[in-house]
Amino acid sequence: HLMKKLPEIQICFMLGMWSSIFSLDFMYFWNLSSSSEDFWNKWTQDRVEDIDDCIPPSRPHELESRIVHSQGHLSRVLREVLTGRPTIAEYPNFLRGFQMHDKYLENKPFSTWKDSVLDSLPNKLIETAEQPLSLVDTGFFINTSYPPLLRPERKVDIILHLNYSGGSQTLNLDQFAAYASKQGIPFPKIEISEEDRENLKECYVFDDTENPEAPIVLFFPLTNDTFKKYKAPGEERDPTDMKEGNIDVSSFLSPFTTREVSFSEKNFDRLVSLTEYNILNNEDKIVEALRAVVKRRKQQKP
């Protein structure tokens, strides 16, 4: 039964809303200062206990019987304070009316990937569907697009990671590497020396030669290394042109920090020139990686 027909919202509008820098909550800053979840688990989450450990589920995707101890009023208020967002985009929930709890356990796609956790309370999906859909940028968790790329169905061979985020250039990569290790997702080990972390080079290649399922990652941090002295690969700058190579991309006063929601035309062009140079100056590494994955593919053919 159609209650009200609403016009479809354009994806560009929704992307702008998801990426709002005003959608930060207290938990985001808490996670920046502490990696421990003890406080969150103890004071705000419901306590769940398995009550039939001696009787394993008869079906592979069947849930165990559990007893849930809801947190008290103080904990609920604390949860709202920690997770409340000053602004958040709300949209009509497309899940409304879906009977997702019906034969929920027989739907294997809910738990086929290691990153999926089968909801221990399927009826909560229906309760959530009655509310507007609130979406934020997943960058508040890990500011990379690796998770959707590395689903096994995609069979990704090589990833060019162009990092333009503010602050630490290696933080997001380190976070996902730890996440992938925990989830059992094939991913190469990230090894960057402390010296390099202080003065990043233009390109790093990470490859797990012992695991053909792990992609080769070419990591391009936002850094100004040799661009200061070269206007193009192998072409040194003239003394009169040195100012053009002096682009600040790392200090607090940089015009390319996250707090800058827009760039001037001049700064935009300078940023494009820098990133274009960094890629062209490492063309041999890209070609070498492409050849490696082609060779790997040929070896995998039956």
Backbone as CSV, one residue per row, in Angstrom:
resi,resn,N_x,N_y,N_z,CA_x,CA_y,CA_z,C_x,C_y,C_z
1,HIS,0.851,-1.187,0.000,0.000,0.000,0.000,0.888,1.239,0.000
2,LEU,0.766,2.046,-1.052,1.585,3.245,-1.189,0.985,4.364,-0.364
3,MET,1.719,4.785,0.679,1.235,5.849,1.544,1.484,7.230,0.936
4,LYS,2.711,7.431,0.455,3.070,8.713,-0.129,4.266,8.525,-1.037
5,LYS,4.174,8.992,-2.237,5.270,8.859,-3.181,6.239,10.021,-2.993
6,LEU,7.495,9.688,-2.700,8.518,10.703,-2.483,9.500,10.714,-3.655
7,PRO,9.953,11.886,-4.082,10.920,11.935,-5.184,12.246,11.314,-4.777
8,GLU,12.929,10.683,-5.731,14.218,10.057,-5.445,15.276,11.127,-5.178
9,ILE,16.059,10.913,-4.139,17.098,11.871,-3.760,18.355,11.596,-4.581
10,GLN,18.942,12.641,-5.150,20.124,12.472,-5.976,21.310,12.024,-5.128
11,ILE,22.113,11.117,-5.692,23.237,10.540,-4.958,24.264,11.602,-4.590
12,CYS,24.467,12.605,-5.431,25.454,13.650,-5.126,25.034,14.430,-3.886
13,PHE,23.734,14.633,-3.709,23.243,15.330,-2.519,23.477,14.486,-1.272
14,MET,23.192,13.185,-1.371,23.371,12.311,-0.218,24.834,12.168,0.153
15,LEU,25.717,12.100,-0.846,27.148,12.001,-0.556,27.632,13.221,0.206
16,GLY,27.129,14.384,-0.172,27.503,15.600,0.542,27.047,15.581,1.984
17,MET,25.877,15.007,2.222,25.363,14.929,3.586,26.118,13.882,4.400
18,TRP,26.431,12.744,3.796,27.147,11.692,4.526,28.526,12.186,4.978
19,SER,29.125,13.042,4.193,30.498,13.457,4.460,30.569,14.689,5.359
20,SER,29.466,15.050,5.989,29.448,16.267,6.791,30.455,16.196,7.928
21,ILE,31.323,17.188,8.017,32.306,17.232,9.101,31.651,17.635,10.421
22,PHE,30.358,17.993,10.371,29.645,18.363,11.588,28.888,17.177,12.188
23,SER,29.138,15.971,11.663,28.455,14.782,12.161,29.289,14.005,13.171
24,LEU,30.338,14.600,13.693,31.183,13.913,14.664,30.455,13.770,15.995
25,ASP,30.698,12.644,16.676,30.152,12.453,18.012,31.301,12.283,19.008
26,PHE,30.981,12.191,20.300,32.010,12.080,21.336,32.801,10.783,21.199
27,MET,32.160,9.712,20.702,32.850,8.434,20.570,33.987,8.520,19.571
28,TYR,33.860,9.381,18.572,34.925,9.559,17.584,36.185,10.086,18.268
29,PHE,36.033,11.085,19.110,37.188,11.655,19.808,37.699,10.697,20.880
30,TRP,36.792,9.939,21.493,37.215,8.946,22.471,38.107,7.903,21.814
31,ASN,37.722,7.422,20.631,38.498,6.400,19.926,39.841,6.935,19.459
32,LEU,39.920,8.244,19.194,41.203,8.831,18.818,42.189,8.811,19.981
33,SER,41.663,8.974,21.195,42.530,9.047,22.368,42.748,7.705,23.036
34,SER,41.878,6.726,22.777,41.991,5.421,23.421,41.487,4.346,22.495
35,SER,42.233,3.226,22.428,41.826,2.100,21.589,41.018,1.079,22.375
36,SER,40.838,1.297,23.666,40.121,0.349,24.517,38.618,0.571,24.420
37,GLU,37.847,-0.518,24.343,36.396,-0.446,24.299,35.784,-0.864,25.634
38,ASP,36.622,-1.004,26.681,36.112,-1.464,27.973,35.054,-0.531,28.528
39,PHE,35.303,0.775,28.429,34.349,1.740,28.970,33.000,1.616,28.267
40,TRP,33.048,1.558,26.940,31.818,1.459,26.150,31.072,0.170,26.466
41,ASN,31.779,-0.943,26.517,31.144,-2.233,26.766,30.553,-2.324,28.167
42,LYS,31.225,-1.705,29.133,30.789,-1.844,30.520,29.600,-0.959,30.850
43,TRP,29.594,0.268,30.327,28.619,1.231,30.805,27.479,1.532,29.843
44,THR,27.586,1.195,28.571,26.539,1.607,27.630,25.905,0.465,26.858
45,GLN,26.591,-0.649,26.657,26.026,-1.725,25.852,25.195,-2.674,26.704
46,ASP,24.173,-3.258,26.046,23.410,-4.310,26.707,24.311,-5.517,26.931
47,ARG,24.108,-6.216,28.038,24.889,-7.403,28.354,24.160,-8.638,27.814
48,VAL,24.846,-9.417,26.995,24.246,-10.586,26.354,24.966,-11.839,26.818
49,GLU,24.199,-12.860,27.229,24.773,-14.116,27.697,24.180,-15.281,26.914
50,ASP,25.030,-16.213,26.495,24.567,-17.448,25.874,24.039,-18.367,26.960
51,ILE,22.909,-18.999,26.705,22.317,-19.865,27.725,22.200,-21.312,27.275
52,ASP,22.696,-21.610,26.093,22.632,-23.007,25.643,23.950,-23.435,25.017
53,ASP,25.050,-23.138,25.722,26.379,-23.482,25.214,26.529,-24.976,24.976
54,CYS,25.814,-25.790,25.760,25.971,-27.243,25.643,25.241,-27.807,24.447
55,ILE,24.346,-27.025,23.827,23.578,-27.508,22.676,23.918,-26.629,21.480
56,PRO,24.823,-27.069,20.618,25.197,-26.243,19.463,24.037,-26.126,18.477
57,PRO,23.963,-25.012,17.711,22.897,-24.849,16.723,22.909,-25.981,15.715
58,SER,21.718,-26.392,15.289,21.610,-27.510,14.349,21.894,-27.089,12.918
59,ARG,21.742,-25.788,12.627,22.014,-25.278,11.286,23.180,-24.298,11.351
60,PRO,23.990,-24.209,10.279,25.213,-23.386,10.345,24.964,-21.917,10.621
61,HIS,23.792,-21.389,10.203,23.523,-19.966,10.376,22.488,-19.724,11.473
62,GLU,22.218,-20.740,12.282,21.240,-20.587,13.349,21.862,-19.869,14.547
63,LEU,21.082,-18.997,15.159,21.563,-18.248,16.304,21.403,-19.052,17.586
64,GLU,22.327,-18.838,18.509,22.208,-19.462,19.815,21.181,-18.707,20.660
65,SER,20.573,-19.416,21.606,19.631,-18.769,22.516,20.410,-17.887,23.480
66,ARG,19.903,-16.685,23.687,20.615,-15.743,24.518,19.662,-15.006,25.435
67,ILE,20.191,-14.520,26.525,19.436,-13.677,27.435,20.072,-12.301,27.440
68,VAL,19.248,-11.263,27.307,19.734,-9.895,27.188,19.370,-9.117,28.441
69,HIS,20.387,-8.515,29.067,20.174,-7.657,30.223,20.338,-6.208,29.758
70,SER,19.229,-5.505,29.632,19.283,-4.127,29.145,19.928,-3.222,30.190
71,GLN,20.654,-2.219,29.691,21.270,-1.267,30.598,20.206,-0.351,31.206
72,GLY,20.516,0.265,32.318,19.578,1.128,32.999,19.427,2.486,32.343
73,HIS,18.607,3.329,32.962,18.313,4.646,32.406,19.576,5.489,32.264
74,LEU,20.456,5.442,33.270,21.692,6.229,33.215,22.547,5.818,32.027
75,SER,22.639,4.508,31.790,23.439,4.019,30.667,22.843,4.449,29.336
76,ARG,21.520,4.433,29.245,20.874,4.862,27.999,21.130,6.342,27.734
77,VAL,21.059,7.148,28.786,21.341,8.575,28.627,22.794,8.783,28.217
78,LEU,23.710,8.038,28.856,25.130,8.150,28.527,25.378,7.741,27.083
79,ARG,24.706,6.692,26.616,24.851,6.249,25.232,24.397,7.329,24.266
80,GLU,23.281,7.998,24.586,22.776,9.059,23.713,23.749,10.238,23.663
81,VAL,24.368,10.543,24.806,25.333,11.647,24.838,26.572,11.305,24.017
82,LEU,27.065,10.064,24.141,28.294,9.660,23.458,28.097,9.492,21.956
83,THR,26.925,9.036,21.554,26.715,8.720,20.130,25.840,9.735,19.410
84,GLY,25.317,10.717,20.157,24.492,11.728,19.507,25.333,12.618,18.600
85,ARG,24.794,12.986,17.468,25.509,13.814,16.489,24.785,15.158,16.336
86,PRO,25.548,16.265,16.302,24.915,17.586,16.175,24.040,17.695,14.935
87,THR,24.518,17.172,13.845,23.734,17.153,12.605,23.868,15.776,11.978
88,ILE,22.797,15.306,11.400,22.838,14.011,10.727,21.758,13.998,9.649
89,ALA,22.069,13.394,8.525,21.135,13.342,7.410,20.135,12.210,7.633
90,GLU,18.848,12.516,7.499,17.797,11.518,7.658,17.016,11.391,6.356
91,TYR,16.741,10.145,5.972,16.031,9.856,4.739,14.941,8.832,5.006
92,PRO,13.919,8.782,4.162,12.906,7.730,4.315,13.573,6.356,4.280
93,ASN,13.219,5.484,5.207,13.880,4.190,5.353,13.296,3.179,4.381
94,PHE,14.111,2.729,3.433,13.633,1.775,2.428,13.370,0.395,3.029
95,LEU,13.808,0.158,4.254,13.580,-1.133,4.914,12.196,-1.219,5.549
96,ARG,11.483,-0.124,5.615,10.186,-0.129,6.279,9.221,-1.053,5.543
97,GLY,8.617,-1.941,6.285,7.676,-2.890,5.696,8.305,-4.203,5.290
98,PHE,9.615,-4.276,5.253,10.295,-5.532,4.922,10.197,-6.479,6.128
99,GLN,9.818,-7.697,5.870,9.755,-8.699,6.936,11.091,-9.430,7.005
100,MET,12.119,-8.706,7.433,13.470,-9.270,7.404,13.691,-10.311,8.487
101,HIS,12.848,-10.309,9.518,13.011,-11.299,10.577,12.400,-12.645,10.185
102,ASP,11.611,-12.670,9.105,10.982,-13.910,8.668,12.000,-14.739,7.877
103,LYS,12.297,-15.949,8.353,13.291,-16.841,7.730,14.652,-16.161,7.644
104,TYR,14.920,-15.320,8.620,16.177,-14.557,8.644,17.388,-15.486,8.643
105,LEU,17.298,-16.563,9.406,18.446,-17.454,9.563,18.764,-18.224,8.293
106,GLU,17.788,-18.321,7.382,18.014,-19.079,6.154,18.665,-18.227,5.068
107,ASN,18.824,-16.944,5.337,19.385,-16.039,4.346,20.891,-15.948,4.542
108,LYS,21.641,-16.774,3.847,23.084,-16.868,4.046,23.859,-15.585,3.736
109,PRO,23.440,-14.762,2.744,24.230,-13.561,2.459,24.442,-12.634,3.645
110,PHE,23.650,-12.779,4.719,23.851,-11.921,5.878,25.158,-12.232,6.578
111,SER,25.724,-13.409,6.335,26.912,-13.779,7.107,27.953,-14.504,6.259
112,THR,27.967,-14.257,4.954,28.896,-14.981,4.094,30.299,-14.389,4.124
113,TRP,30.432,-13.109,4.474,31.754,-12.483,4.480,32.225,-12.336,5.908
114,LYS,33.515,-12.380,6.109,34.062,-12.309,7.464,33.752,-10.982,8.130
115,ASP,33.471,-9.966,7.334,33.187,-8.656,7.908,31.745,-8.551,8.398
116,SER,30.895,-9.522,8.031,29.496,-9.496,8.425,29.305,-10.231,9.740
117,VAL,28.575,-9.631,10.625,28.244,-10.265,11.899,26.741,-10.465,11.929
118,LEU,26.317,-11.703,11.998,24.897,-12.003,12.001,24.237,-11.342,13.206
119,ASP,23.219,-10.544,12.949,22.567,-9.785,14.011,21.997,-10.739,15.053
120,SER,22.401,-10.560,16.314,21.931,-11.457,17.364,20.478,-11.201,17.736
121,LEU,19.929,-10.078,17.299,18.531,-9.756,17.577,17.842,-9.336,16.280
122,PRO,17.441,-10.302,15.429,16.859,-9.961,14.120,15.652,-9.046,14.211
123,ASN,14.854,-9.150,15.306,13.673,-8.304,15.424,14.033,-6.825,15.520
124,LYS,15.285,-6.524,15.922,15.719,-5.145,16.001,15.751,-4.485,14.621
125,LEU,15.935,-5.300,13.577,15.945,-4.759,12.221,14.600,-4.120,11.892
126,ILE,13.527,-4.744,12.338,12.200,-4.214,12.066,11.960,-2.947,12.876
127,GLU,12.396,-2.938,14.133,12.242,-1.745,14.939,13.011,-0.572,14.328
128,THR,14.216,-0.858,13.834,15.029,0.182,13.208,14.374,0.697,11.937
129,ALA,13.723,-0.198,11.190,13.112,0.179,9.923,11.971,1.161,10.106
130,GLU,11.386,1.222,11.294,10.294,2.154,11.544,10.806,3.579,11.722
131,GLN,12.108,3.737,11.858,12.690,5.061,12.057,13.330,5.541,10.754
132,PRO,13.528,6.852,10.602,14.218,7.348,9.400,15.622,6.759,9.311
133,LEU,16.125,6.645,8.096,17.464,6.110,7.866,18.479,7.230,8.057
134,SER,19.360,7.080,9.039,20.376,8.090,9.334,21.733,7.584,8.865
135,LEU,22.391,8.342,8.012,23.636,7.891,7.398,24.750,8.906,7.626
136,VAL,25.943,8.371,7.909,27.129,9.213,8.013,28.248,8.559,7.203
137,ASP,29.272,9.329,6.963,30.422,8.853,6.195,31.166,7.781,6.997
138,THR,31.471,6.644,6.369,32.229,5.597,7.062,33.664,6.046,7.372
139,GLY,34.061,7.192,6.830,35.370,7.738,7.154,35.527,8.036,8.633
140,PHE,34.407,8.173,9.357,34.493,8.362,10.801,34.980,7.091,11.484
141,PHE,34.915,5.947,10.788,35.411,4.683,11.329,36.815,4.422,10.806
142,ILE,36.928,4.193,9.497,38.222,4.079,8.820,38.094,4.867,7.521
143,ASN,38.921,5.864,7.340,38.766,6.781,6.221,39.413,6.251,4.936
144,THR,38.982,5.055,4.531,39.391,4.483,3.252,38.203,3.713,2.668
145,SER,38.287,3.389,1.406,37.213,2.622,0.751,37.620,1.168,0.540
146,TYR,38.550,0.667,1.339,38.991,-0.715,1.196,37.890,-1.758,1.438
147,PRO,37.064,-1.630,2.487,36.112,-2.710,2.786,35.238,-3.155,1.623
148,PRO,34.554,-2.243,0.911,33.752,-2.730,-0.221,34.596,-3.257,-1.379
149,LEU,35.829,-2.763,-1.515,36.692,-3.233,-2.598,37.143,-4.672,-2.388
150,LEU,37.339,-5.051,-1.126,37.967,-6.341,-0.848,36.978,-7.459,-0.553
151,ARG,35.758,-7.307,-0.985,34.863,-8.453,-0.925,35.408,-9.521,-1.877
152,PRO,35.365,-10.779,-1.480,36.011,-11.825,-2.287,35.469,-11.928,-3.703
153,GLU,34.183,-11.539,-3.905,33.612,-11.633,-5.252,34.313,-10.707,-6.246
154,ARG,34.922,-9.652,-5.761,35.556,-8.686,-6.662,36.897,-9.173,-7.196
155,LYS,37.562,-10.066,-6.426,38.856,-10.605,-6.873,39.821,-9.473,-7.265
156,VAL,40.017,-8.535,-6.376,40.867,-7.369,-6.650,42.336,-7.786,-6.687
157,ASP,43.040,-7.378,-7.732,44.458,-7.713,-7.901,45.391,-6.609,-7.420
158,ILE,44.991,-5.368,-7.666,45.890,-4.248,-7.376,45.067,-3.037,-6.970
159,ILE,45.571,-2.287,-6.011,44.889,-1.087,-5.526,45.868,0.078,-5.541
160,LEU,45.475,1.175,-6.166,46.229,2.420,-6.105,45.558,3.307,-5.064
161,HIS,46.208,3.428,-3.934,45.658,4.185,-2.810,46.219,5.596,-2.843
162,LEU,45.409,6.545,-3.303,45.797,7.951,-3.335,45.229,8.610,-2.081
163,ASN,46.076,8.881,-1.125,45.608,9.375,0.162,45.650,10.900,0.207
164,TYR,44.487,11.511,0.307,44.404,12.963,0.376,43.811,13.438,1.697
165,SER,43.741,12.578,2.676,43.157,12.963,3.958,44.103,13.862,4.738
166,GLY,43.535,14.626,5.672,44.355,15.500,6.493,44.981,14.735,7.642
167,GLY,45.912,15.386,8.337,46.557,14.735,9.476,47.534,13.663,9.047
168,SER,47.649,12.621,9.859,48.578,11.530,9.561,48.218,10.848,8.238
169,GLN,49.215,10.734,7.370,48.973,10.116,6.071,48.923,8.590,6.144
170,THR,49.484,8.022,7.190,49.544,6.561,7.294,48.502,5.983,8.248
171,LEU,47.824,6.831,9.003,46.889,6.345,10.022,45.805,5.456,9.425
172,ASN,45.160,5.907,8.355,44.056,5.143,7.770,44.519,3.796,7.223
173,LEU,45.699,3.786,6.641,46.247,2.538,6.113,46.565,1.572,7.249
174,ASP,47.163,2.084,8.314,47.468,1.252,9.482,46.189,0.712,10.114
175,GLN,45.168,1.553,10.197,43.905,1.131,10.799,43.271,-0.003,9.996
176,PHE,43.283,0.143,8.673,42.652,-0.925,7.885,43.484,-2.201,7.914
177,ALA,44.802,-2.087,7.943,45.637,-3.279,8.015,45.330,-4.068,9.288
178,ALA,45.156,-3.359,10.409,44.805,-4.028,11.669,43.415,-4.625,11.590
179,TYR,42.506,-3.903,10.966,41.129,-4.374,10.793,41.089,-5.626,9.921
180,ALA,41.836,-5.612,8.821,41.875,-6.764,7.918,42.466,-7.981,8.611
181,SER,43.500,-7.768,9.411,44.112,-8.876,10.144,43.115,-9.493,11.121
182,LYS,42.349,-8.649,11.792,41.367,-9.137,12.764,40.238,-9.886,12.084
183,GLN,39.814,-9.408,10.904,38.699,-10.023,10.199,39.122,-11.188,9.305
184,GLY,40.428,-11.398,9.154,40.901,-12.464,8.283,40.775,-12.130,6.808
185,ILE,40.826,-10.846,6.471,40.723,-10.401,5.081,42.125,-10.380,4.476
186,PRO,42.346,-11.026,3.343,43.684,-11.027,2.725,44.145,-9.607,2.411
187,PHE,45.284,-9.238,2.991,45.806,-7.895,2.799,47.291,-7.916,3.125
188,PRO,48.108,-7.221,2.346,49.557,-7.253,2.609,49.920,-6.554,3.913
189,LYS,51.055,-6.928,4.489,51.535,-6.308,5.715,52.087,-4.919,5.391
190,ILE,51.719,-3.948,6.234,52.150,-2.572,6.022,53.417,-2.318,6.845
191,GLU,54.515,-2.129,6.151,55.787,-1.894,6.823,56.410,-0.605,6.291
192,ILE,56.373,0.423,7.122,56.993,1.716,6.799,57.877,2.094,7.977
193,SER,59.125,2.373,7.716,60.061,2.686,8.787,59.667,3.989,9.487
194,GLU,60.126,4.138,10.734,59.837,5.351,11.485,60.446,6.578,10.798
195,GLU,61.606,6.382,10.192,62.245,7.490,9.473,61.380,7.946,8.313
196,ASP,60.836,6.979,7.571,59.971,7.318,6.448,58.667,7.959,6.917
197,ARG,58.154,7.498,8.044,56.911,8.077,8.547,57.085,9.556,8.876
198,GLU,58.287,9.945,9.236,58.565,11.355,9.507,58.727,12.146,8.217
199,ASN,59.287,11.501,7.189,59.491,12.148,5.879,59.065,11.162,4.792
200,LEU,57.779,11.179,4.487,57.211,10.183,3.570,57.717,10.354,2.143
201,LYS,57.959,9.212,1.497,58.275,9.201,0.077,56.981,9.255,-0.727
202,GLU,57.124,9.292,-2.043,55.951,9.489,-2.896,55.131,8.226,-3.095
203,CYS,55.763,7.070,-3.030,55.052,5.830,-3.325,55.651,4.670,-2.539
204,TYR,54.764,3.813,-2.006,55.165,2.593,-1.311,54.387,1.420,-1.901
205,VAL,55.094,0.323,-2.109,54.458,-0.873,-2.667,54.420,-1.948,-1.592
206,PHE,53.230,-2.483,-1.348,53.053,-3.548,-0.361,52.505,-4.784,-1.069
207,ASP,53.195,-5.902,-0.884,52.817,-7.119,-1.595,53.060,-8.328,-0.700
208,ASP,52.052,-9.155,-0.553,52.185,-10.399,0.199,52.410,-11.522,-0.814
209,THR,53.658,-11.831,-1.078,53.993,-12.819,-2.110,53.560,-14.228,-1.731
210,GLU,53.330,-14.458,-0.447,52.934,-15.789,0.002,51.429,-16.010,-0.045
211,ASN,50.682,-14.966,-0.270,49.222,-15.085,-0.337,48.723,-14.461,-1.629
212,PRO,48.424,-15.270,-2.643,47.989,-14.721,-3.939,46.624,-14.039,-3.874
213,GLU,45.863,-14.263,-2.815,44.556,-13.622,-2.692,44.670,-12.180,-2.203
214,ALA,45.797,-11.828,-1.632,45.990,-10.457,-1.154,46.371,-9.543,-2.324
215,PRO,45.749,-8.381,-2.448,46.081,-7.476,-3.549,47.431,-6.799,-3.333
216,ILE,48.019,-6.345,-4.411,49.199,-5.476,-4.317,48.692,-4.062,-4.097
217,VAL,49.234,-3.382,-3.100,48.795,-2.025,-2.773,49.910,-1.037,-3.077
218,LEU,49.590,-0.057,-3.903,50.512,1.054,-4.162,49.966,2.269,-3.422
219,PHE,50.685,2.691,-2.417,50.234,3.749,-1.523,50.903,5.064,-1.882
220,PHE,50.099,6.052,-2.261,50.592,7.385,-2.606,50.130,8.376,-1.537
221,PRO,50.951,8.652,-0.528,50.565,9.652,0.474,50.631,11.054,-0.113
222,LEU,49.918,11.957,0.502,49.975,13.350,0.078,51.243,13.961,0.669
223,THR,52.287,13.984,-0.135,53.576,14.464,0.337,54.289,15.233,-0.768
224,ASN,55.128,16.138,-0.352,55.933,16.921,-1.293,57.395,16.564,-1.051
225,ASP,57.879,15.598,-1.806,59.234,15.098,-1.614,60.170,15.665,-2.681
226,THR,60.190,15.077,-3.851,61.100,15.548,-4.904,60.478,16.635,-5.785
227,PHE,59.175,16.879,-5.623,58.516,17.912,-6.427,59.101,19.294,-6.132
228,LYS,59.722,19.435,-4.973,60.336,20.720,-4.629,61.441,21.098,-5.605
229,LYS,62.152,20.078,-6.109,63.307,20.332,-6.973,63.040,20.017,-8.444
230,TYR,61.964,19.248,-8.718,61.693,18.837,-10.096,60.293,19.270,-10.511
231,LYS,60.175,19.899,-11.671,58.875,20.310,-12.189,58.202,19.184,-12.952
232,ALA,59.001,18.226,-13.408,58.506,17.023,-14.095,59.541,15.928,-13.841
233,PRO,59.183,14.667,-13.967,60.157,13.595,-13.722,61.431,13.776,-14.547
234,GLY,62.573,13.919,-13.868,63.859,14.080,-14.551,64.151,15.482,-15.018
235,GLU,63.243,16.447,-14.774,63.437,17.823,-15.245,63.516,18.764,-14.035
236,GLU,64.752,19.240,-13.732,64.945,20.083,-12.558,64.351,21.475,-12.756
237,ARG,63.979,22.064,-11.657,63.413,23.406,-11.692,64.503,24.466,-11.876
238,ASP,64.150,25.567,-12.511,65.028,26.724,-12.580,64.967,27.457,-11.240
239,PRO,66.011,28.188,-10.896,65.984,28.965,-9.643,64.770,29.875,-9.538
240,THR,64.294,30.372,-10.672,63.126,31.271,-10.651,61.818,30.505,-10.444
241,ASP,61.865,29.185,-10.584,60.652,28.359,-10.500,60.555,27.586,-9.187
242,MET,61.504,27.797,-8.295,61.530,27.023,-7.059,60.306,27.283,-6.177
243,LYS,59.757,28.486,-6.252,58.601,28.826,-5.427,57.398,27.950,-5.768
244,GLU,57.260,27.592,-7.034,56.127,26.762,-7.453,56.186,25.367,-6.848
245,GLY,57.393,24.942,-6.508,57.524,23.602,-5.919,57.392,23.586,-4.413
246,ASN,57.318,24.769,-3.829,57.209,24.865,-2.371,55.734,24.832,-1.968
247,ILE,55.161,23.628,-1.949,53.746,23.442,-1.607,53.649,22.791,-0.232
248,ASP,52.979,23.451,0.671,52.832,22.953,2.041,51.587,22.065,2.122
249,VAL,51.801,20.783,2.341,50.674,19.854,2.442,50.616,19.155,3.799
250,SER,51.481,19.547,4.721,51.559,18.792,5.980,51.450,19.635,7.249
251,SER,51.726,20.915,7.197,51.709,21.711,8.424,50.288,22.109,8.797
252,PHE,50.154,22.651,10.009,48.842,23.103,10.492,48.304,24.252,9.642
253,LEU,49.203,25.035,9.065,48.794,26.197,8.267,48.607,25.858,6.794
254,SER,48.710,24.601,6.444,48.546,24.190,5.045,47.158,24.569,4.528
255,PRO,47.065,25.035,3.289,45.745,25.370,2.724,44.965,24.133,2.280
256,PHE,45.504,22.931,2.557,44.849,21.696,2.116,44.402,20.821,3.292
257,THR,44.222,21.421,4.469,43.774,20.650,5.625,42.279,20.356,5.516
258,THR,41.800,19.470,6.384,40.395,19.061,6.358,39.467,20.230,6.660
259,ARG,39.938,21.182,7.450,39.073,22.318,7.816,38.784,23.228,6.618
260,GLU,39.580,23.081,5.553,39.335,23.873,4.337,38.295,23.147,3.494
261,VAL,37.066,23.634,3.540,35.994,22.938,2.817,35.973,23.292,1.332
262,SER,36.785,24.265,0.935,36.906,24.594,-0.489,38.298,25.133,-0.749
263,PHE,38.775,24.954,-1.991,40.102,25.425,-2.387,39.966,26.551,-3.391
264,SER,40.920,27.470,-3.352,40.982,28.475,-4.406,41.430,27.791,-5.693
265,GLU,41.180,28.439,-6.805,41.555,27.850,-8.094,43.059,27.623,-8.183
266,LYS,43.835,28.574,-7.629,45.290,28.457,-7.666,45.758,27.254,-6.843
267,ASN,45.234,27.117,-5.619,45.639,26.000,-4.771,45.183,24.664,-5.347
268,PHE,44.022,24.659,-5.964,43.538,23.434,-6.601,44.492,22.995,-7.710
269,ASP,44.892,23.931,-8.552,45.806,23.607,-9.653,47.163,23.146,-9.128
270,ARG,47.634,23.757,-8.068,48.929,23.358,-7.493,48.848,21.945,-6.910
271,LEU,47.730,21.629,-6.274,47.558,20.292,-5.704,47.494,19.241,-6.806
272,VAL,46.807,19.547,-7.893,46.733,18.620,-9.016,48.116,18.401,-9.627
273,SER,48.880,19.483,-9.764,50.232,19.366,-10.328,51.112,18.474,-9.458
274,LEU,51.012,18.650,-8.141,51.814,17.845,-7.215,51.453,16.363,-7.309
275,THR,50.168,16.053,-7.233,49.753,14.646,-7.259,50.024,14.006,-8.623
276,GLU,49.868,14.784,-9.685,50.177,14.259,-11.022,51.662,13.905,-11.114
277,TYR,52.505,14.782,-10.608,53.949,14.523,-10.625,54.286,13.273,-9.815
278,ASN,53.715,13.149,-8.619,54.012,11.992,-7.765,53.670,10.676,-8.452
279,ILE,52.589,10.676,-9.208,52.200,9.446,-9.921,53.136,9.190,-11.104
280,LEU,53.383,10.222,-11.903,54.245,10.051,-13.075,55.670,9.685,-12.665
281,ASN,56.124,10.209,-11.557,57.490,9.938,-11.108,57.650,8.500,-10.613
282,ASN,56.542,7.807,-10.408,56.588,6.412,-9.951,55.884,5.486,-10.935
283,GLU,55.917,5.888,-12.192,55.283,5.092,-13.240,55.872,3.686,-13.318
284,ASP,57.191,3.568,-13.104,57.824,2.262,-13.203,57.296,1.300,-12.142
285,LYS,56.999,1.814,-10.941,56.460,0.958,-9.892,55.051,0.479,-10.233
286,ILE,54.266,1.349,-10.854,52.910,0.966,-11.251,52.962,-0.108,-12.329
287,VAL,53.802,0.101,-13.326,53.928,-0.876,-14.417,54.443,-2.209,-13.885
288,GLU,55.420,-2.165,-12.995,55.965,-3.390,-12.418,54.897,-4.157,-11.640
289,ALA,54.056,-3.431,-10.897,52.985,-4.079,-10.135,51.956,-4.694,-11.073
290,LEU,51.638,-4.000,-12.158,50.678,-4.534,-13.134,51.211,-5.815,-13.773
291,ARG,52.481,-5.815,-14.093,53.075,-7.017,-14.665,53.049,-8.176,-13.672
292,ALA,53.254,-7.864,-12.409,53.248,-8.902,-11.371,51.873,-9.541,-11.229
293,VAL,50.810,-8.730,-11.280,49.474,-9.303,-11.117,49.049,-10.076,-12.367
294,VAL,49.501,-9.622,-13.552,49.206,-10.377,-14.773,49.884,-11.749,-14.722
295,LYS,51.135,-11.769,-14.268,51.862,-13.028,-14.128,51.174,-13.939,-13.107
296,ARG,50.713,-13.351,-12.013,50.024,-14.127,-10.984,48.737,-14.728,-11.533
297,ARG,48.002,-13.947,-12.320,46.757,-14.441,-12.920,47.014,-15.623,-13.846
298,LYS,48.068,-15.519,-14.630,48.387,-16.608,-15.554,48.740,-17.872,-14.795
299,GLN,49.434,-17.728,-13.683,49.816,-18.892,-12.884,48.615,-19.550,-12.200
300,GLN,47.564,-18.769,-11.968,46.381,-19.296,-11.299,45.436,-20.025,-12.226
301,LYS,45.625,-19.824,-13.551,44.750,-20.497,-14.505,44.948,-22.019,-14.431
302,PRO,43.840,-22.769,-14.503,43.969,-24.236,-14.433,44.655,-24.808,-15.651
